Amino acid sequence: MAVDSSTSAGSIEVEVAYASPERQHIVSLEVPTGTTATQAVALAHLERLFPDLSAESLGEAPIGIFGKALRNPQQHVLRSGDRVEVYRPLTIDPKAARQARAQKGRT
């Protein structure tokens, strides 16, 4: 994402992304320099776009930047152009899914 010259010196542009099985939304934000990943998720108000989610559940969800999970999103300061991704909980254990596929392939 290119930084717009209208962005004020004390702010940066970032995106916050969330996807459900049916759809995804990417919210573009201009946030103050020094904003953390957790703060950006709160500022995106994803609960308005996904009414089945609460702000609390989004605040506790795993977060990453461009596909790399963050260990401490509440401390990770964003840089201009970052895309913060909010991850959904897994609906099935990956190991169980592999076993089911392998079992299905044997029959």
C-alpha positions, 0 to 999 in steps of 0.5 A, a space after each residue: 500500500 502506498 503512503 498517501 502524501 496527505 497522511 499527517 507526519 504523526 500517523 501511518 496507514 495500515 490495514 486490518 483483515 478478518 475473514 470468515 468462511 463466507 467472506 472477508 473484510 480489509 479495513 484501511 486505517 490511519 493510526 497514530 505512529 506507535 499504535 500496536 497491532 492489538 490497538 489497530 484491531 480495536 480501532 477497526 471495529 470488525 464487530 460491526 462488520 461481523 455481528 456474530 463476533 464480539 469486540 472481546 473475542 476479537 481482542 483475544 484472537 491470535 493476530 499476525 502481520 502478513 501471515 506471520 503470527 505475533 507472540 505479543 501483539 499488544 507490544 508489536 508497534 506497527 509500521 506504515 503499510 502493515 496488514 494486521 490479520 485477525 485469525 479465527 480459531 481452527 474448526 478442526 484439529 489439523 492432525 485429525 483432518 490429515 488422519 481423516 483424509 488418509 483414512 478416506 484415501 485407504 478406502 
